[in-house]
Amino acid sequence: MEWQSPSPRVRELIRTGAQLALSPPVEWKGALDEAVLAAAPVLASDPDLAAAASRSNSANLLHWAAANVRDPGAPVAANVGAEPLAIARDIVRRGLDERALDAYRVGQTVALRFWIQIAFSLTDDPAELRELLDITTASISTFVDATLAALEQQIRSERHDLTRGAHADRLAAVTLLLDGAPIPPDRAEERLGYRLDRRHIAAIAWSDGAPGGDARVLDRVSEALGRASGARPLSILASGATRWVWVPADDLDLAPVRAAVEGHPDVRVALGPAADGADGFRRSHLDALTTQRMLARLRSTEQVAQFSEVELVALITSDPEAAGRFVRRTLGGLAAADAELRRTVAMYIREQYNASRTAERLYTHRNTVLRRISRAQELLPAPLEESGAHVAVALEVLYWGAGGVT
């Protein structure tokens, strides 16, 4: 279609509005992400895909706004940058199809609503407002159409690449095992190059940062897991920012894993428990997945977590709002106390209310422990001796939700 060029006055209004859109209020970004993920549960249920969708939302918004600062009212080319193309790759590697992109139409509606708010703040002249909205709503619509067309093309290209070669064969075999399909173990082992008739520990290593930015770190995590187990790991590229890893082991020294992620705060590792055979291969991965989702749900900054550490917290925080109420009701003022005091209370309960042992564990004096416990008793809604079990659980929830601070 023939593109309508704005008048000089409206051109300047569009530029002013686009400059505002380059720095949108935080609540606008949150509402955009929430709407897109609500329209696509398959994205929302996967922390990696949810983070990729959020990055893509921001990138698309900034791409359109920046184009209209440079050339107000001109057609905006599709965004084929790293963020939208990364989510196209991840969609294919999760076995999804183009329907996952339908949520972007919901995002378009939300973004348009925000843009209209900006437009009404720029002018109260009806003619100017009509011209501005006519041009920019058409611009937003054609931009989203072009971007989705580019993503669909990328999905087709990625699917073509991933349906060929060893990677596709291994990913398909792992997917069958995780789905509980009746694939013969010997056939699965042949395709994976990994024995199933032993004890396994599964891990999920992923990055919350820029697409592909921590790929080498994720590979180092896989190697570290192999060194910790003394065997070659099975590492599967689940997406551009996620590795699924299995190692044959009863237990792991996590020091090499922690060393691999040190200095890379966007990289996280979730581990399942050791389990036997093909069923254990699956169950350990599902428990690692539960751990990953809990870390994402609580926005924890802990980088390495084992299912055995978080199983109870994962159950309790499956409803985050209810978990928050439980923590506030149980801890009262202790929830906002300093980390040292909360850590002392947690250790005191762990050591069965023994101040001497608590002091030894914390490398402090017994009288210091007693003073801290006395202060905690003042902050707690109920005496610690009567509510110790609940307090211990609430402190665990707070620990993981606050990025390792008890």
PyMOL commands that set and color helices and strands:
alter all, ss='L'
color gray80, all
select helices_A, chain A and resi 8-21+26-39+41-44+47-70+82-93+98-122+126-162+165-178+185-192+215-229+255-261+277-297+307-316+320-336+339-350+355-362+366-379+384-401
alter helices_A, ss='H'
color red, helices_A
select strands_A, chain A and resi 199-207+234-239+242-248+267-271+275-276+304-306
alter strands_A, ss='S'
color yellow, strands_A
deselect
rebuild
show_as cartoon
